[in-house]
Amino acid sequence: MNAPPWLWVVFTLLAAIAQTFRNATQKSLIERLGTVGATHTRFIFGLPFGLLALAAVSLTYGEVPRPNAVSFLWTAFGAISQILATALMLAAMRERSFVVTTAYTKTEPVQIALFVIIFLGEQITFTLAAAVVIATSGVLALSWPSRAGHEIFSWRPAILGIASGGLFALAAVGFRGGIVALGTPEFVPAATVTLAVSLTLQTALLSTWLLMRDPEVLRTVLRAWRPSSPAGFLGAFASEMWFLAFALASPALVRTLGLVEVLIAGMISRRLFQQTPSIRDTIGLVLVTVGIALLFNA
């Protein structure tokens, strides 16, 4: 896959920005659509954009790789893990703030470092392991509820958020496995085909589940296409960027750099930088900076 060595960084930063805004958009839909309905918006309304991306890539490259059995199984594993991860994340958001929930899910890089060794056989250097731990510690320091604030620690959202992070880690491993299993040197078609297959599976699975269990929620989701379409577009765009990054670099590298999403989430919620940073905030920012700096030397 011939590409500049820094290109995965650009894709990752674009993905983190888009994902933060998509999460905020989905959060606003929870009360109207419920957790499952809000989860489904990123898939059912993201699918048209994913298919448009595939059509554009097909026209550009002339031919795209066809999924084989191995790539399909990896992608299906990632797709199902991502559905469950999104549902748990939104469930946690119902009980805790946007930034705090995002912080819990961002324990993902620590979990993904272990998963890529177990499932993909990729090597994790000492420098990369240190970068993952340091950056994740910084994110937790930045986002942990203060005693003086309104956020009070509760085990339920913590467990939901951390479990969500673990499932997002498994999803990243599955998508990386699906991309690699296609066996093509062209990273853009590989990433885009994997995205299209993933969104198709996710839309079919969740639509079928809702049709059988709660068809009224599915009808409500479809009726809410106007406010949900932005979440679908942002979700598809973020996923395309993540997949392009996964095609070029290890998920452990990609998702650790993706921790900048927490800083973006903090700015959106106006929690961070609205006043003089506390000592803990300063320490957290330093740790994130050091972790990301180590990442580029891993």
C-alpha positions in Angstrom: 0.0 0.0 0.0 2.0 2.9 -1.3 1.3 6.1 0.6 3.2 8.8 2.5 4.1 7.5 6.0 2.3 10.4 7.6 -1.0 10.0 5.7 -2.6 7.8 8.4 -2.2 10.7 10.8 -4.3 13.0 8.6 -7.0 10.3 8.3 -7.0 9.7 12.0 -7.4 13.4 12.9 -10.2 13.9 10.4 -11.9 10.7 11.8 -11.6 12.0 15.4 -13.2 15.4 14.5 -16.0 13.8 12.6 -16.7 11.2 15.2 -16.9 13.7 18.0 -19.6 15.7 16.1 -21.4 12.5 15.2 -21.5 11.4 18.9 -22.9 14.8 19.9 -25.5 14.5 17.2 -26.5 11.0 18.2 -26.7 12.0 21.9 -29.3 14.6 21.0 -31.4 11.9 19.4 -31.5 9.5 22.4 -34.5 11.0 24.0 -36.5 11.0 20.8 -35.5 7.6 19.4 -34.2 5.7 22.4 -30.8 4.0 22.7 -31.3 1.4 20.0 -32.9 3.9 17.6 -30.2 6.4 18.1 -27.6 3.7 17.6 -29.3 2.7 14.3 -29.1 6.2 12.8 -25.4 6.0 12.2 -25.8 2.8 10.2 -29.1 3.1 8.3 -28.5 6.8 7.4 -24.7 6.2 6.9 -25.3 3.3 4.4 -26.3 5.6 1.5 -23.1 7.7 2.0 -21.0 4.6 2.3 -22.4 3.2 -1.0 -21.8 6.6 -2.7 -18.2 6.5 -1.5 -17.9 3.0 -3.0 -19.4 4.1 -6.3 -17.0 7.1 -6.4 -14.0 4.8 -5.7 -15.2 2.3 -8.3 -15.3 5.0 -11.0 -11.9 6.3 -9.9 -10.1 3.0 -9.8 -12.1 1.1 -12.4 -12.3 -2.0 -10.2 -12.6 -2.7 -6.5 -11.7 -6.0 -4.7 -14.5 -8.4 -4.0 -14.8 -9.6 -0.4 -13.6 -13.2 0.2 -14.8 -15.5 3.1 -12.0 -14.4 5.4 -12.4 -10.7 4.8 -16.2 -11.0 5.2 -15.9 -12.8 8.6 -13.4 -10.3 9.9 -15.7 -7.4 8.8 -18.8 -9.0 10.2 -16.9 -9.5 13.6 -16.0 -5.8 13.5 -19.5 -4.7 12.4 -21.3 -6.6 15.3 -18.8 -5.4 17.8 -19.3 -1.8 16.7 -23.1 -2.1 17.0 -22.8 -3.3 20.6 -20.1 -0.7 21.4 -22.2 2.2 20.1 -25.3 1.0 22.1 -23.3 0.7 25.3 -21.7 4.2 24.7 -25.1 5.8 24.2 -26.5 4.0 27.3 -23.7 5.4 29.3 -24.4 8.9 27.9 -27.9 8.7 29.3 -26.4 8.6 32.8 -23.3 10.7 32.5 -22.0 13.7 30.5 -20.7 13.6 27.0 -17.1 14.2 28.0 -17.0 11.7 30.9 -18.6 8.9 28.8 -16.1 9.6 26.0 -13.3 9.3 28.5 -14.5 5.9 29.6 -14.7 4.7 26.0 -11.1 6.0 25.4 -9.7 3.2 27.6 -9.9 1.5 24.1 -6.2 2.0 23.1 -5.0 0.0 26.1 -7.4 -2.8 25.3 -6.7 -2.7 21.6 -2.9 -3.0 22.1 -3.6 -6.4 23.7 -6.1 -7.4 21.1 -3.9 -6.8 18.1 -1.3 -9.1 19.5 -3.9 -11.8 20.2 -6.0 -11.6 17.1 -3.7 -10.1 14.4 -0.3 -11.2 15.6 1.1 -7.6 15.3 4.0 -6.7 17.4 3.7 -3.9 20.0 7.0 -2.2 20.8 7.9 -0.9 24.3 7.7 2.7 23.0 4.2 2.1 21.6 3.0 0.4 24.8 4.3 3.4 26.8 2.6 5.9 24.5 -0.7 4.1 24.8 -0.6 4.0 28.6 0.7 7.5 29.0 -1.8 9.1 26.6 -4.7 7.1 28.0 -3.8 8.2 31.6 -3.8 11.8 30.4 -7.2 11.4 28.9 -8.6 9.9 32.1 -7.0 12.7 34.2 -8.6 15.3 31.9 -12.1 13.8 32.0 -12.4 12.4 35.5 -15.2 14.1 37.4 -14.0 16.6 40.0 -15.3 16.5 43.6 -16.5 20.1 43.3 -18.4 19.5 40.1 -21.8 18.0 39.5 -20.4 14.7 38.2 -20.4 11.9 40.9 -18.6 8.6 40.2 -20.9 5.7 39.5 -20.0 2.2 38.7 -22.7 1.6 36.1 -21.7 4.2 33.5 -18.1 3.4 34.2 -18.6 -0.3 33.4 -20.8 0.6 30.3 -18.2 3.0 29.0 -15.2 0.7 29.5 -17.1 -2.2 28.0 -17.9 0.0 25.1 -14.2 0.9 24.7 -13.4 -2.8 24.6 -15.9 -3.5 21.9 -14.7 -0.6 19.9 -11.2 -2.1 20.2 -12.5 -5.4 18.9 -14.3 -3.6 16.1 -11.0 -1.9 15.0 -9.3 -5.3 15.0 -12.0 -6.8 12.9 -12.0 -4.0 10.4 -8.2 -4.1 10.1 -8.4 -7.8 9.6 -11.1 -7.4 6.9 -9.0 -4.8 5.0 -5.8 -6.8 5.1 -7.6 -10.0 4.1 -8.7 -8.4 0.8 -5.1 -8.7 -0.3 -5.0 -5.6 -2.5 -2.1 -3.1 -2.5 -4.6 -0.3 -3.1 -5.6 1.0 0.4 -8.5 3.3 -0.7 -10.6 0.6 -2.4 -9.8 -1.9 0.4 -11.0 0.5 3.1 -14.1 1.6 1.1 -15.2 -1.9 0.3 -14.8 -2.9 3.9 -16.9 0.1 5.0 -19.7 -0.6 2.5 -19.9 -4.3 3.6 -19.9 -3.3 7.3 -22.6 -0.7 6.9 -24.8 -3.1 4.9 -24.4 -5.8 7.5 -25.1 -3.4 10.4 -28.2 -1.9 8.7 -29.6 -5.3 7.9 -29.0 -6.7 11.3 -30.4 -3.8 13.3 -33.3 -3.2 11.0 -34.3 -6.9 11.2 -33.9 -6.9 15.0 -36.1 -3.8 15.3 -38.6 -5.1 12.8 -39.1 -8.2 14.9 -38.8 -6.7 18.4 -40.0 -3.1 18.1 -41.2 -2.1 14.7 -42.5 1.2 16.0 -38.9 2.3 16.8 -37.9 1.5 13.3 -40.7 3.5 11.9 -39.8 6.4 14.2 -36.2 6.2 13.1 -37.2 6.3 9.4 -39.6 9.3 10.1 -36.7 11.1 11.8 -34.6 11.1 8.6 -34.1 14.9 8.6 -32.4 15.2 12.0 -30.7 11.8 11.7 -29.1 12.3 8.2 -26.3 14.5 9.6 -25.4 11.7 12.1 -25.4 9.2 9.2 -23.2 11.4 7.1 -20.8 12.1 9.9 -20.7 8.5 10.9 -20.0 7.3 7.4 -17.3 10.0 6.9 -15.6 9.2 10.2 -15.7 5.5 9.5 -14.2 6.0 6.0 -11.3 8.0 7.6 -10.8 5.4 10.3 -10.7 2.6 7.8 -8.3 4.4 5.6 -6.0 4.9 8.6 -6.4 1.2 9.6 -5.3 0.3 6.0 -2.1 2.1 6.5 -1.2 1.6 10.2 -1.8 -0.6 13.2 -5.1 0.0 15.0 -3.0 0.6 18.2 -1.3 3.5 16.6 -4.5 4.9 15.0 -6.7 4.7 18.1 -4.1 6.1 20.4 -3.7 9.2 18.2 -7.5 9.2 18.1 -7.5 10.2 21.8 -7.4 13.8 20.6 -11.2 13.2 20.3 -11.5 13.8 24.0 -9.9 17.2 23.8 -12.4 18.1 21.0 -15.3 16.7 23.0 -14.2 18.9 25.9 -14.2 22.0 23.8 -17.7 21.1 22.4 -19.1 20.7 25.9 -17.2 23.8 27.1 -15.9 21.9 30.1 -12.3 22.3 29.1 -10.6 25.7 28.5 -13.5 27.7 29.8 -11.4 28.7 32.8 -7.8 28.5 34.0 -6.9 24.8 33.8 -6.6 23.0 37.1 -3.4 21.2 38.1 -5.1 17.9 37.1 -6.1 19.3 33.7 -2.5 20.5 33.2 -1.1 17.1 34.1 -3.6 15.4 31.8 -2.7 17.7 28.9 1.0 17.1 29.4 0.5 13.3 29.6 -1.6 13.3 26.3 1.1 15.4 24.6 3.9 13.2 25.8 2.0 10.0 24.8 1.3 11.3 21.3 4.9 12.5 20.9 6.1 9.0 21.8 3.6 7.6 19.4 5.4 9.1 16.4 8.7 7.5 17.6 7.1 4.1 18.2 
